[in-house]
Amino acid sequence: MESFINFTAQTKGRDKLFRTVQYGSIFLRAVLGSTNTDVVNKMKKLESQVSMTRKLMRFGKSLDSVEAARRASKLQDELLRVLLTASHTNRSIFLLFDHLVWLGRAGVLQTDVDRWNWLSLRFWFLSTVLSLLRDLYSMQQALQIKHKHLPYPNGVVDNELHFEAKVRQESLKRILAENLPLCIDTSKNVCDIVVQMTRLKVIDVSDGWVGFCGVVSSILGIMVIANPTLKLTPS
């Protein structure tokens, strides 16, 4: 109980719980379909209200992303520095535009809500893509370490290439199994990208899959907040 109280006391923890409810309502709405119109309408209202609540809870978080970008700009690894700095910068812009969306929908500010919402989604998408590239870079680094003293069989080049491909595949499985933070971060980013690309109308995915990916991403985020050792560093 104490752990749960400490978790919900954090803004990030509450946000992830609300996010799970938000995407869970989208998933249930898709599963129920037209079988229960009353419940579907309630799920729509719940999703809308939770979305607005989350936007309010994120108010001012753009400054946190600016600070995260500043810290990332001091990393020694050049590629890691570029990827993380750019990711946090795009996230800060996404949150800034997200603030404008909330102000517009709340009636505080007269603005083109749809335009700012579209722009915020694009910067959220860019931030996640850069974060996923950071995950792939970490995987590549781990593969290089494992392959440094890899013995190759003598024989035909095709056999050597086949051997290397097979070893890389097995090594990647081991890396993800042994490095849980990397596995969680990669899975979370992939799920988020599916949601983002659907909202940006880049791909056509059903609401059921959007809700499912959103719930999975949210649960993985909850795991990281509840257990900081699962957080991929540096971040």
N, C-alpha and C positions, 0 to 999 in steps of 0.2 A: 504493500500500500504506500509506504514511504517513497519507494522508487517511482511509483506512478504519480504521486503528488509532485515530486521533484521534476519529473518529466513534463507534466502539464504546466508547471510554473514557468517553463521556458516558452518564449514566444514561438520559437521554431517548432517546439513539441506540439503546441496547440495548433499551429498552422498545418502540420502534417496530419493531425487527427481530423481537422476540418477538411483537408484535401482528400483523405480517405472517404469521408462521408460524401463529399462532392462527386467524386468519380464513382463511388459505390452506387449513388442514386442514378447516375447515367447508365451504369451497367444494369441495374435492376429495371430501369425504364425500358431498356432494349430487350431484356429477357421477357418481361411481361408483355411487351408489344401492345396489341389492342385487346388483350384478354381482360384487362381491368383498367378501364379508362380513368376511374376515380383515383386509383393508386398512381397511375402514370402522371396525372396532372399534379398530384402531391409531390412526386419525385422531381418534377420540373421546377416547382416552386422552391423546394428544398435546395436543389442544385443552384438556383439563381440567388437565393438568400445567402447560402454558404459562400458562394463566389464573391459576393459583395463584402461579406464579413472578412474574408481572407485578404481582399484588397485593402481594407481599412487596417488590418493587422500588419500589413507590409509597409504601411506608410512610414517613410523615412529610411527604409531599408536600403535605398539606393546609395546612401552614404556609407553603409557597411560594405557594399560592393566596391566602392571607390577605395576604401581603406584596404580591402583584400587585394585589389589591383596594385596598390602601392607596395604592399608586402611582396607580392609575386614578382614585381619588377626588380627585386633585389636578389632573386635566386641566381645561383651560379650557372646552372645548366641553361645554355642559351635558348634551345628550342622549348624547354619547359617554361622558361621565363616568358617567352613570347606567347605561347599558347594560353597559359594561365592568366597573364595580364590582359590579353585580348578577351578571354572568356569573361573575366570579372568586369571589364569595361563594358562589354555588350550587355551583361546582366544589369549593370547600374543604369544603363539607358533604358532597358526594358522596364525596370522598376519605376523609373522617372515617368515614362509614358503611361505606365499602369496607374500611377498616382493621378494623372490627368483624366484617365478613364473613370476612376472612382469619383473624382470631383465633378465630372460631367454628369454621371448617372445619379449622383446624390443631389444634383441641382445647385451645387455651390458655384460652379463655373459653367458659363455658356461656351461649349466647345464641340467640335466634331468628334463625338465619342467613337464612332465606327472607324474613322481614320486613325485615331490614336491607338485604338485597340489592335488594328491591323499592324501598325508599326511596332507596337510592343511585342506582338507575337513573333514578328520577324527577328527582332533583337534577342528574344528569348531562345528562338531556334538557333541563331548564330552562336549564342553563348553555349548551348548544349552541344552543338557540333564540335566546337573548339574543345570542350571538356572531353568529348568522346575521342578526339584526336590525341588528347593528352593520355587517355587510357591506352590507346593503341601504341603510342610511343613508349609507354611503360612496359607494355607486353613485349615490344621489339627489343628493348634493353634487356629484359629478363631472358629472352630467347638467345640473344647474343652471348650472355654469360654462360648459359647452359651449353651452347654450341662451341665455346672457345676451345675446348679440348675434345671435341667430338671425333671419334675414329671413323673413318670412311673405308668401306670395303674396296679392295683392289678389283678392278674389272671394268666392264663397259660403262661408259659415261651415263647411259640411260639408267643403269642399275643404281649408280651413285646418286643420281637425281631423284630416283624413286625412293631410295633409302633416306635421303635428306628430307624429302617431303613428308615421309611417314614419321620420321623422328620429330620434325617440327610440329606436326599435328599432335603427337603424344606429349611433347614438351609443353605445348600451349595448354593442353588439358591439365597437366600437372601444375603449371603456373597459376591457373585460375583456381585450382583446388587448394593450393598451398597459400595463395595470396587472396584471402577472402575480401579484404577491402577493395582490391582491384576488380574482383569479380562482381561485387555489389555495385560499385560505381559504374562499371560498364553496362551492367544489366539495367540499372536505373536510367542511364542516359539513352539507351536504346529504346526503352519504353516511352520516355519523354519525347523522343524524336518522332515516334509513331503518332503520338497525340498532337504534336506541333505541326507536323506535315499534313495531318488530316484537317486541322483547323485552318491551315494556310491553303487548303485545297490543292496541295501538291499530289497527294494520293487520296484514293477513295476507300476509306475503311469504315465499317459499320460502327454505330454508337456502342455496340456491345464490346467490340475490341478496344475502342477508345477508353471506355469505362474500365475494362479489365487492365489495360496497360497503365492507366492512371492509378488504379488501386495498388497494383504491384509496385510501381515506382514509389508511391506514398509509404507503403509498408517497409520497403527497403530504406527509405529515408528515416522512418521511425526507429528502425533497428540501429542505424548509425548514431542517431541522437541519444538513444537509450544506452548504447555501448560505444563510447568515443574511440575505442581501440579498432572499431570497424571502419573508421574514417580514413580515406586514402590521403596520404600526406606526401609531399606538400600539396596544399590546395588553395 
